[in-house]
């Protein structure tokens, strides 16, 4: 079995690896679709839970997401599983996880998100890859809690697959035009639980598996566990490092077989004045094998107001080809929205360059 080389999208194949910046509510904050396209970003990730909560399934049925934002690139939807950990398991007042699904209590509303509903919403979004709802394990989970999380994740995966196949049949979607379906591996730091979860998900049958759980919440990657999981997953599966976005982590995980990534980091960092810069004098000279192949530039620092240099010599984005450190510093100092836009454009181009380089690894 050969490892996948491309990610199939409605509008054509996208070479791997691929990075999906978060467009959680169908927008990359401060950018429009033309801005995103100019960075050569090839895919976006939208959030099932938030779009369902804010727009409703009837609206999504009529609009979809591609037409709504005029996006022709790759599209993945998060199942809502992350919100299980980030909201409900972090604050019991915000909801409860049951075997039936996740009860969210937000803004005086009660929303029951089941595995079936999550798939139904994602299929209306018109994505290229749907993700099954999983029971996101929280960072301080006990062994017993992790066992419950894994059992529930497997049960939900079975229900999700049944619903997915039913919808595909109803819509007349075959092998060529149906979305990919991704399962999510839970189990915390316990290798036996991770192995059990992986094996059961493979039995159910998916197009790929995602490395999910507590490691990303804490912001650190357990490389030993990541390698262990990579060896368990069939070679013809996509291997998705869910929520992973630090450039050096991406490079290291590509080396061991991971080929899909998503994260809020490049866009969120940009809005706060943290820009990624390659330690190179041109795009051709970028060397990802160097220990410190990039560094951070903070345009907010007062000293940059008199600096007429470009942000990066190894970038061809709008920001780097037209504007200076001085101008960007001025924009951040006066709090103009353009500052976030230009910084975000740059960071997204940094990541698309990273993917271009990694495809040659």
Buried (B, 14 or more C-beta within 10 A) or exposed (E): EEEBEEBBBBEEEBBBBBBBBBBBBBBBBBBEBEBBBBBBBBBBBBBBBBBBBEBEBEBBEEBBBBEBBEBEBBBBBBBBBBBBBBBBBEEEEBBBBEEEBBBBBBEEEEBEBBBBBBBBBBBBBBBBBBBBBBBBBBBEBEEEBBBBBBBBBBBBBBBBBBBBBEBBEEEEBEEEEBBBBBBBBBBBBBBEBBBBBBEBBBEBEBBBBBBBBBBBBEEEBBBEBBBBBBEBBEEEBBBBBBBBBBBEBBBBBBBBBBBBBBBBBBBBBBBEBBBBBBBBEEBEEBEBEEEEBBEEBEBBEEEBBEBEEBBBBBBEBBBBEEBBBBBBBBBBBEEEEBBBBBBBBBBBBBBBBBBBBBBEE
